[in-house]
Amino acid sequence: MANHSATKKDVRQAAKRRERNKYYGKTTRNAIRDLKASKTNKEAADQFPATAAMIDKLAKRGIIHKNKAANLKSKLARKVNSMSK
């Protein structure tokens, strides 16, 4: 690491961003896990919009690729729609 003050600041900012991105990613993974574990169609249908929004925000922030986000949402939507009503 260089001793320039701007470089030191950049290192601090990168650490903050990394922690924030880890939090968003882990929170979204937990929401996906909970949605997959839901037993009833009503419960899953209620959770799906919030989970899809979280996935979209990850893609918008560049934490995950937009195609991965689309793939995740597609799989979750198929799971929710295939559950017995």
N, C-alpha and C positions, 0 to 999 in steps of 0.2 A: 504494500500500500504506500502510495506517495504521501508526502508530508504537506501537501497543499490543503488549505482549509476547505476548498470546494470539493476535493476528493473525499475528505473526511466526512463532510456533510452528505455527499452522495452515498457513502457507505451506510450512514445512519438512516437515510431515507429508504435505501434498498432493504435494510433490515426491517423497518416498519412495514413496508409494502409486502415483504415476504410473510411476515407474521399475519397480516391482515388477509392475504390471499389464502394462507393455510387455514385460517378460521372460516372464511367463506366456503372453501372447498370441503372442509370436514363437516360443516353444518349442512351443506347440500347433500353430501353422501349419507349423512344420518337421516335426512328427510326422505331420500330415495329408499333407504333400507326400511324405514317405517312404512312407506307406501307399499313396498313389495310384501311386507309382513301383514298388512291389513287383511282382515278376514272377510268383511262384507263389501259388496259393491258400493253401497252408499258411503261407507267410510273412506274407501279408496277414491271415489269420485269427489268427495269433499276435499281431500288432501291434494289431488292432482294439480289444480290450478296454481296453488302456492308453490308446489315443488317445481312445476314447469317454469314459473317465473324466476325461481332461484337459479335454475339451470341456464335460462336466458341471460341472467345477470352475469353468471360466470363467463359465458361466451362473450358478452359485451365488454367485460373487463379484460379479456384476453387470458383468463386463467385456464380455460379449456378451449379447444378449437370449435368453431361454429358447427362443423359437421358432426363432431362428437356430441354436441348439445342436441342437435336434431336427432341423432341416433338414439340417445338416451330418452328423449321425450317420446319418440316413436314407440320404443319398446315399452315404456310405461303406459302409454295410451292403449297399446294392444292388450296389455295385462289387465288394465282397468275395464276395458270393453269386453274382455273375454270372461270376466268373473260372472258368476250366476247372479241374476238380479233378484 
